Amino acid sequence: MDIVPDRNTPVPQLIVQWAYTGIRLALSCAGVTVGFVTFFEVLIVLLRPDIVDKDNRARIVPTVELLDQYDFVVIGAGSAGAVLANRLTENKNWTILLLEAGGDERVISDLPVMTYNLVNTDMDWKFKTESSSAYCKGMVDNQCHWTRGKSLGGSSSLNYMLYVRGNRRDYDNWRDSGNPGWGYDDVLPYFKKAENMTIPGLRESPYHGTSGPLTVENPRYEHPMQGYFSNAMSEMGYHEVDVNGKTQTGFNRPQTTTRNGLRCSTSKAYLRSTADRRNLHISTNSLVHKILIDKTTKTAYGVEFVRENVRHIVRAKKEVILSAGAIESPKLLMLSGIGPKDHLEEVGIKVIHDSPGVGQNLQDHIMIGGLTFLIDAPYNPSTTTLADVTDFVVKREGHLYGTGFCEILAFVNTR
C-alpha cells in the first residue's frame, strides 16, 4: 500500500516515507539490487548521520587548487596509500598530493553485509580473469570477477573486513629468504601500532595494540548458527584461540576491521583524521597515466594524470610513491617504461629500465565456491528485508550488522 502523507508532514519525514515506498517497490521488481541499494542509501543519508560523517570526511581538493609541485606524490589512496598520506602529513613542512582513480566511499559500503553488493559498482575496477580451462569453470566464459577497490580506502572499502595477519612462519620465511626486517618479531610492533583492539579479552594481549587508528572488533551481529559451528569445531578437537596471537590453529569468532559494527576502511581510519591538514591535497577521480622518470638518472620526478578530462602534470620534489595495488602498480610501472623489455617493445612503450619481474608472480587466494549446503534452520528465520532495514536505520541493530558470510573463522590441520 502506498503512503499518502498529510500535507502538514515535514519534508524530511516525507522523504523517508517515500524512500520506504521505494524500497518496497524495488523489492518487488526486476533490478532489485540496484533499486534497493539506491533507496537504502537515501535512508542512510537521512537517518544515520554517524555513517554520513560529513564533518570528518576526507577533504577533496578542487582542481583549481592543485599545485604544480609537491614534496611527495602518492599514487593510490587504498589500503597502503591512505596510511602513507596520513603519516607523511604529520610533518607540517611537507606537502603531499594523494591521487585516487575512484571517488569517495559510498555510504552503503559501511554496512558489512552489503559487501557483495559493491562488486561491479563504481567502487570496483571490475577486472575479470582471462578465460581458462583450468579455473573459473562454473563462471560465464570461464572468467571470474577479480574485485579491486577503486575509491578512497581502495580494497579496504569493499573487502570482507577479516583481520588476519597471517602465520608467523610466513614472515620468518621472508626474512630468512634475504629480507631483513620482515620477520614476525620485526613487524609485530607495527601491527600493534596500527591497531585499536576493542575485544575485551584481547586488549591486554601482548599481540595487540589499543591506541591505533584501525579499529578491530568482533562483528556486532551474532548469527543464531554461530553456536552450532563453535560446537562442531570443539567436537573436532579444536580450541578457541586468538588467530592473531601466539598460535593460529583453532577457531573463534572473526576479528574484523569494523568500528561500532560498521566498516573501518583505511580511508575512515587514516584519511578522515587528516581533514584539517592543509598540507594534504586529495584528488579523486584522477587516473594516473604515467610516472615521469628521468631517462639518465632513472629517478621519478613527477606524475601525469587525467581529472575531469583534463591532463595534468605534477612534479615531486622528494618522491613519487606508487601504492596502486597488486594490479595497477605493475601496470603503471610498465606504462612508464619499467618492466620486461621484450614486452614493452612489443606494445610500443619506450624502455627506461629492463625489469623482467614487473607484473610477474601475481597470486591470490584459492577459493572454492561450490560447497554449499541447504539445511533446515534450527532457529526461527522469519524476517523481511524491510524489517532488517528498519532495525538498522532506526534501532541500529540487526542482521545488517552481520558479515553475511563468516560466523566462525578456523585454521585447521589438513595433513
Rosetta blueprint (number, residue, H / E / L):
1 M L
2 D L
3 I L
4 V L
5 P L
6 D L
7 R L
8 N L
9 T L
10 P L
11 V H
12 P H
13 Q H
14 L H
15 I H
16 V H
17 Q H
18 W H
19 A H
20 Y H
21 T H
22 G H
23 I H
24 R H
25 L H
26 A H
27 L H
28 S L
29 C L
30 A L
31 G L
32 V H
33 T H
34 V H
35 G H
36 F H
37 V H
38 T H
39 F H
40 F H
41 E H
42 V H
43 L H
44 I H
45 V H
46 L H
47 L H
48 R L
49 P H
50 D H
51 I H
52 V H
53 D L
54 K L
55 D L
56 N L
57 R L
58 A L
59 R L
60 I E
61 V L
62 P L
63 T H
64 V H
65 E H
66 L L
67 L L
68 D L
69 Q E
70 Y E
71 D E
72 F E
73 V E
74 V E
75 I E
76 G L
77 A L
78 G L
79 S L
80 A L
81 G H
82 A H
83 V H
84 L H
85 A H
86 N H
87 R H
88 L H
89 T L
90 E L
91 N L
92 K L
93 N L
94 W L
95 T L
96 I E
97 L E
98 L E
99 L E
100 E L
101 A L
102 G L
103 G E
104 D L
105 E L
106 R L
107 V H
108 I H
109 S H
110 D H
111 L L
112 P H
113 V H
114 M H
115 T H
116 Y H
117 N H
118 L H
119 V L
120 N L
121 T L
122 D L
123 M L
124 D E
125 W L
126 K L
127 F E
128 K E
129 T L
130 E L
131 S L
132 S L
133 S L
134 A L
135 Y L
136 C L
137 K L
138 G L
139 M L
140 V H
141 D H
142 N H
143 Q L
144 C L
145 H E
146 W E
147 T L
148 R L
149 G E
150 K L
151 S E
152 L L
153 G L
154 G H
155 S H
156 S H
157 S H
158 L L
159 N L
160 Y L
161 M L
162 L E
163 Y L
164 V L
165 R L
166 G L
167 N L
168 R H
169 R H
170 D H
171 Y H
172 D H
173 N H
174 W H
175 R H
176 D H
177 S L
178 G L
179 N L
180 P L
181 G L
182 W L
183 G L
184 Y H
185 D H
186 D H
187 V H
188 L H
189 P H
190 Y H
191 F H
192 K H
193 K H
194 A H
195 E E
196 N E
197 M E
198 T L
199 I L
200 P H
201 G H
202 L H
203 R L
204 E L
205 S L
206 P L
207 Y L
208 H L
209 G L
210 T E
211 S L
212 G L
213 P L
214 L E
215 T E
216 V E
217 E E
218 N L
219 P L
220 R L
221 Y L
222 E L
223 H L
224 P L
225 M L
226 Q H
227 G H
228 Y H
229 F H
230 S H
231 N H
232 A H
233 M H
234 S H
235 E H
236 M L
237 G L
238 Y L
239 H L
240 E E
241 V L
242 D L
243 V L
244 N L
245 G L
246 K L
247 T L
248 Q L
249 T L
250 G E
251 F E
252 N E
253 R L
254 P L
255 Q L
256 T E
257 T L
258 T E
259 R E
260 N L
261 G L
262 L E
263 R E
264 C L
265 S L
266 T H
267 S H
268 K H
269 A H
270 Y H
271 L H
272 R H
273 S H
274 T H
275 A L
276 D L
277 R L
278 R L
279 N L
280 L E
281 H E
282 I E
283 S E
284 T L
285 N L
286 S E
287 L E
288 V E
289 H E
290 K E
291 I E
292 L E
293 I E
294 D L
295 K L
296 T L
297 T L
298 K L
299 T L
300 A E
301 Y E
302 G E
303 V E
304 E E
305 F E
306 V E
307 R E
308 E L
309 N L
310 V E
311 R E
312 H E
313 I E
314 V E
315 R E
316 A E
317 K E
318 K E
319 E E
320 V E
321 I E
322 L E
323 S L
324 A L
325 G H
326 A H
327 I H
328 E H
329 S H
330 P H
331 K H
332 L H
333 L H
334 M H
335 L H
336 S L
337 G L
338 I E
339 G E
340 P L
341 K H
342 D H
343 H H
344 L H
345 E H
346 E H
347 V L
348 G L
349 I L
350 K L
351 V L
352 I L
353 H E
354 D E
355 S L
356 P L
357 G L
358 V L
359 G L
360 Q L
361 N L
362 L L
363 Q L
364 D L
365 H L
366 I L
367 M L
368 I L
369 G L
370 G L
371 L L
372 T L
373 F L
374 L L
375 I L
376 D L
377 A L
378 P L
379 Y L
380 N L
381 P L
382 S L
383 T L
384 T L
385 T H
386 L H
387 A H
388 D H
389 V H
390 T H
391 D H
392 F H
393 V H
394 V H
395 K H
396 R L
397 E L
398 G L
399 H H
400 L H
401 Y H
402 G L
403 T L
404 G L
405 F L
406 C L
407 E L
408 I L
409 L E
410 A E
411 F E
412 V L
413 N L
414 T L
415 R L
